[in-house]
């Protein structure tokens, strides 16, 4: 303990620390990166555990027929330190080795990244693409994060009070912790109860399509049971195996990422016996990363925040017009969608209450006419 503050290991599939470190895809990674930076600002005893994705998520381009296509590039990084630690994870009938790198280059607490790009390594390409490949490859990647992450912390000599799983990708860390206790003679249910006291879990996607479910046949084949039995794994995640349900059962506390999301998540997962309570935590952003100087100065001096906001909006609009010849109206709410505009992102949510939309549309039209004709 550090003055009564728990030592936390924060597990996440992606970390958005800087655009130069290509190991993130979206909001999950941005949240994780901001938390590591905020922990450094506040001198909290925390480390991050993730994966060094060699080919990123994807780069997207537009071809000559105006159709998007994906491109992958293999990255090398000079900003990472080799810890000299290599851990082994049993996947299928292979012993997959993962090197552990350390990242502290972006104002963050130490982030340890597992990397299977080793000479003669049977699983060398498992850490190639974030969210890439087929189902078995995804589970193998999650085993590297969870099982490999726990083993990396132990090999590094880093003691942990709390394991924080940011989304369900890290639940095999809980399985590994249970396995280790059972190897010392602790019965399964006692080991589960003991491990629960050291795990917290953040759930994210509020629709079923965004929560992973896997068959036990596949989990057995790939060796994801990690020495446990079918019944023991089913006790954690059910049958079929729900990663989110396992995260809720493995943790002493769980949290959603806003007040409204908390209501939705509690309703979604209320039928899980032995599940933890789901609290509501509204996440912020890291000021040093995302807050423009003009916004910071306006806030500090009690100035006009809206004027600073609109000046920045005009700068973006002008940049878009110069780059693409497309002009936007600064007085119109504009919502843009880029990569990963999948159905579970609910891009049509703004149109879900047509009565309100029509009423506000008519009001906006009257306002525009009033300005045009100086009514």
C-alpha positions in Angstrom: 0.0 0.0 0.0 1.0 3.6 -0.6 -0.4 5.8 2.1 -3.5 3.6 2.1 -4.0 3.9 -1.7 -4.4 0.5 -3.5 -1.8 -0.5 -6.1 -3.8 -0.9 -9.3 -3.1 -2.8 -12.5 -5.3 -1.5 -15.3 -5.9 -4.0 -18.0 -7.2 -2.9 -21.4 -7.1 -4.2 -25.0 -6.1 -0.8 -26.3 -4.5 2.4 -25.0 -4.8 5.8 -26.8 -1.9 7.7 -25.4 -0.7 9.4 -28.5 -1.2 9.2 -32.2 2.4 8.1 -32.6 1.6 4.9 -30.6 -0.7 2.9 -32.9 -2.4 0.6 -30.4 -5.9 2.0 -30.2 -9.1 2.1 -32.2 -11.6 4.3 -30.4 -13.2 5.4 -27.2 -12.2 2.5 -25.1 -8.5 3.2 -25.8 -8.9 6.9 -25.3 -10.5 6.4 -21.9 -7.7 4.0 -20.9 -5.0 6.4 -22.1 -6.5 9.3 -20.2 -6.8 7.3 -17.0 -3.1 6.4 -17.2 -2.2 10.1 -17.7 -4.5 11.3 -14.9 -2.9 8.7 -12.6 0.5 10.1 -13.4 -0.7 13.6 -12.7 -2.0 12.6 -9.3 0.9 10.3 -8.5 -1.3 7.3 -8.1 0.3 3.8 -7.7 -1.0 2.4 -11.0 0.3 0.5 -14.0 -1.3 -0.4 -17.3 -1.3 -3.8 -19.0 -2.0 -4.0 -22.7 -0.7 -5.4 -26.0 1.8 -4.0 -28.5 -0.2 -4.2 -31.7 2.3 -4.2 -34.5 -0.2 -3.4 -37.3 -2.5 -1.1 -35.5 -6.3 -1.4 -36.0 -6.4 -0.1 -39.6 -5.7 2.9 -41.8 -8.6 3.7 -44.0 -8.4 5.3 -47.5 -10.8 6.2 -50.3 -10.1 4.6 -53.7 -10.7 6.1 -57.2 -14.3 4.9 -57.1 -14.9 6.7 -53.7 -15.1 3.4 -51.8 -13.2 3.0 -48.5 -10.6 0.3 -48.1 -8.3 -0.8 -45.3 -4.5 -0.8 -45.3 -2.1 -2.2 -42.7 1.4 -1.1 -41.9 3.9 -2.8 -39.5 5.2 -0.3 -37.0 8.4 -0.2 -35.0 8.8 2.0 -31.9 11.8 3.7 -30.4 9.9 5.1 -27.4 9.5 1.7 -25.7 11.9 0.1 -23.2 12.6 -3.7 -23.3 12.1 -5.0 -19.8 13.9 -8.2 -20.6 10.9 -10.2 -19.4 9.3 -12.9 -21.5 6.2 -14.8 -20.4 4.7 -17.9 -21.8 0.9 -18.5 -22.4 -0.4 -22.0 -23.3 -2.7 -21.5 -26.4 -4.1 -24.6 -28.1 -1.1 -27.0 -27.9 1.5 -24.3 -28.2 3.6 -22.4 -25.7 3.3 -18.8 -27.0 6.0 -16.4 -25.7 5.4 -12.7 -25.2 8.0 -10.1 -24.6 7.1 -7.3 -22.2 7.8 -3.7 -23.2 7.5 -0.6 -21.0 6.0 2.7 -22.1 6.4 5.9 -20.1 6.9 8.4 -23.0 3.6 10.2 -23.0 3.1 11.6 -19.4 1.6 8.3 -18.3 2.2 5.9 -15.4 4.1 2.8 -16.6 2.3 0.8 -19.4 3.5 -2.7 -20.0 2.8 -4.1 -23.4 2.9 -7.8 -24.4 4.3 -8.6 -27.8 4.6 -12.0 -29.5 6.9 -10.8 -32.3 9.8 -13.0 -31.2 12.1 -15.1 -33.4 10.8 -18.7 -33.8 7.8 -17.9 -31.7 4.8 -20.2 -32.6 2.3 -17.4 -32.0 4.4 -14.5 -33.5 1.5 -13.0 -35.4 -1.2 -13.0 -32.6 -0.4 -9.4 -31.6 -0.5 -8.1 -35.2 -3.9 -6.5 -35.6 -6.1 -5.0 -32.9 -9.6 -6.7 -33.2 -8.4 -8.5 -36.3 -8.8 -12.1 -37.3 -11.4 -14.7 -36.5 -13.0 -15.7 -33.2 -10.3 -18.1 -32.0 -7.6 -15.5 -32.7 -9.6 -12.9 -30.7 -9.8 -15.2 -27.7 -6.1 -16.0 -28.1 -5.3 -12.3 -27.9 -7.5 -12.0 -24.8 -5.6 -14.9 -23.2 -2.3 -13.0 -23.9 -3.7 -9.9 -22.3 -5.3 -11.6 -19.3 -3.1 -14.7 -18.5 0.0 -13.1 -19.9 -0.7 -9.8 -18.2 -0.9 -11.5 -14.7 2.3 -13.5 -15.4 4.1 -10.4 -16.6 3.3 -8.4 -13.5 4.5 -11.3 -11.4 7.7 -11.7 -13.4 8.3 -7.9 -13.1 7.9 -8.2 -9.3 5.0 -5.7 -9.3 2.6 -6.4 -6.5 -1.1 -5.6 -7.1 -4.0 -4.9 -4.8 -6.6 -4.2 -7.4 -6.9 -5.6 -11.0 -9.1 -3.3 -13.0 -10.6 -4.8 -16.2 -11.6 -2.1 -18.6 -14.2 -4.0 -20.6 -14.4 -7.8 -20.7 -11.3 -8.6 -22.8 -9.2 -9.1 -19.7 -11.4 -11.7 -17.8 -8.9 -14.5 -18.4 -6.7 -12.6 -15.9 -9.3 -13.6 -13.3 -9.2 -17.2 -14.5 -5.5 -17.2 -14.1 -5.6 -15.8 -10.6 -8.1 -18.5 -9.6 -5.9 -21.2 -11.2 -2.9 -20.1 -9.2 -4.8 -20.3 -5.9 -6.2 -23.7 -6.8 -2.7 -24.9 -7.6 -1.9 -24.1 -4.0 -4.8 -26.3 -2.8 -7.5 -23.7 -2.4 -11.0 -25.0 -3.5 -12.5 -23.4 -6.6 -15.3 -21.4 -4.8 -12.9 -20.2 -2.1 -10.5 -19.1 -4.8 -13.2 -17.3 -6.7 -14.3 -15.5 -3.5 -10.7 -14.5 -2.7 -10.0 -13.3 -6.2 -13.2 -11.3 -6.4 -11.9 -9.1 -3.6 -9.2 -7.8 -5.8 -11.0 -7.2 -9.1 -13.1 -4.3 -10.4 -14.7 -4.2 -13.8 -15.9 -1.5 -16.2 -18.7 -2.5 -18.6 -19.2 -0.5 -21.7 -21.4 -1.4 -24.7 -25.1 -1.2 -23.7 -26.4 -3.6 -26.5 -26.0 -7.3 -26.9 -24.0 -7.2 -30.1 -21.1 -5.4 -28.4 -20.7 -8.1 -25.7 -18.7 -11.2 -26.6 -20.1 -14.7 -26.2 -18.1 -17.9 -27.0 -18.9 -21.6 -27.1 -17.3 -23.8 -24.5 -16.2 -26.2 -27.3 -14.0 -23.4 -28.7 -12.7 -22.3 -25.3 -11.7 -25.9 -24.5 -10.0 -26.3 -27.9 -7.9 -23.1 -27.6 -7.0 -23.9 -23.9 -8.8 -20.9 -22.5 -10.0 -22.9 -19.5 -6.4 -22.5 -18.2 -6.6 -25.6 -16.1 -10.2 -25.1 -14.8 -13.1 -27.4 -15.6 -16.1 -26.9 -17.8 -18.4 -26.5 -14.8 -16.0 -24.0 -13.1 -15.8 -21.9 -16.3 -19.5 -22.0 -16.7 -20.0 -20.8 -13.2 -18.1 -17.7 -14.2 -19.5 -17.0 -17.7 -22.5 -19.3 -18.2 -23.1 -21.6 -21.2 -22.4 -20.2 -23.8 -19.7 -18.2 -22.1 -20.4 -14.5 -21.8 -17.3 -12.4 -21.3 -19.2 -9.6 -19.7 -21.1 -11.9 -17.4 -17.8 -13.4 -16.3 -16.4 -9.9 -15.7 -19.4 -9.1 -13.5 -19.1 -12.3 -11.5 -15.3 -12.1 -11.1 -15.4 -8.5 -9.7 -16.3 -7.2 -6.3 -17.6 -3.9 -7.9 -18.5 -3.0 -11.5 -19.2 0.3 -13.0 -20.8 1.8 -16.1 -19.4 5.0 -17.7 -22.3 7.5 -17.1 -25.4 7.8 -15.0 -27.7 6.8 -17.9 -25.5 3.9 -18.9 -25.6 2.7 -15.3 -29.4 2.4 -15.5 -29.2 0.6 -18.8 -26.4 -1.8 -17.6 -28.1 -2.7 -14.4 -31.2 -3.6 -16.4 -29.2 -5.6 -18.9 -27.3 -7.7 -16.4 -29.7 -7.9 -13.5 -30.2 -11.7 -14.0 -26.7 -12.7 -13.2 -26.5 -14.7 -9.9 -23.4 -13.8 -7.9 -22.8 -10.7 -10.0 -21.3 -7.5 -8.5 -23.2 -4.2 -8.2 -22.9 -1.9 -11.2 -22.1 1.7 -10.1 -22.4 4.8 -12.3 -19.2 6.7 -12.9 -19.2 9.6 -15.4 -15.7 9.6 -17.1 -13.9 12.9 -17.8 -11.1 13.6 -20.2 -7.4 14.4 -19.5 -7.1 18.2 -19.7 -3.5 18.2 -20.8 -4.4 16.1 -23.8 -7.8 17.3 -25.0 -8.3 20.8 -23.8 -7.2 23.6 -26.1 -5.2 26.4 -24.5 -7.9 29.0 -25.4 -10.5 27.0 -23.5 -8.2 26.6 -20.5 -7.5 30.3 -20.4 -11.1 31.3 -20.8 -12.1 29.0 -17.9 -9.2 30.1 -15.7 -10.0 33.8 -16.2 -13.8 33.6 -16.1 -13.9 34.5 -19.8 -16.4 33.6 -22.5 -16.2 29.8 -23.0 -18.7 29.8 -25.8 -16.7 32.4 -27.8 -13.6 30.3 -27.4 -15.5 27.2 -28.5 -17.0 28.9 -31.6 -13.6 30.2 -32.6 -12.2 26.7 -32.5 -15.2 25.4 -34.4 -14.6 28.0 -37.2 -11.0 26.9 -37.4 -12.1 23.3 -38.0 -14.7 24.3 -40.6 -12.1 26.4 -42.4 -9.6 23.5 -42.4 -12.2 21.1 -43.8 -13.1 23.6 -46.6 -9.5 24.1 -47.5 -8.8 20.4 -47.6 -12.0 19.1 -49.2 -13.9 22.0 -50.6 -16.8 21.3 -48.3 -18.4 24.1 -46.5 -20.3 23.8 -43.2 -22.5 26.2 -41.3 -21.1 27.1 -37.9 -24.6 27.6 -36.5 -25.7 24.0 -37.3 -25.1 21.0 -35.1 -22.8 18.7 -37.2 -22.2 15.1 -36.3 -19.6 13.1 -38.1 -19.0 9.4 -38.3 -15.7 7.9 -39.3 -14.3 4.4 -38.8 -16.3 1.7 -37.0 -19.7 3.2 -37.6 -21.2 -0.2 -36.7 -24.9 -0.8 -35.8 -24.2 -1.1 -32.1 -22.8 2.4 -32.1 -26.5 3.5 -32.5 -25.8 6.3 -35.0 -29.6 6.6 -35.5 -30.3 7.4 -31.8 -30.7 11.1 -32.5 -33.7 10.3 -34.6 -35.3 8.0 -32.1 -37.9 10.6 -31.0 -39.4 11.8 -34.2 -41.9 14.1 -32.5 -39.2 16.1 -30.7 -37.1 16.1 -33.9 -39.9 17.5 -36.0 -40.8 20.2 -33.4 -37.2 21.3 -33.1 -36.8 21.3 -36.8 -39.8 23.6 -37.3 -38.5 25.9 -34.6 -35.1 26.1 -36.2 -36.7 26.8 -39.6 -38.8 29.6 -38.2 -35.6 31.1 -36.6 -33.7 31.0 -40.0 -36.7 32.6 -41.7 -36.9 35.3 -39.0 -33.2 36.1 -39.5 -33.5 36.1 -43.3 -36.5 38.4 -43.5 -35.6 40.3 -40.3 -38.9 39.5 -38.7 
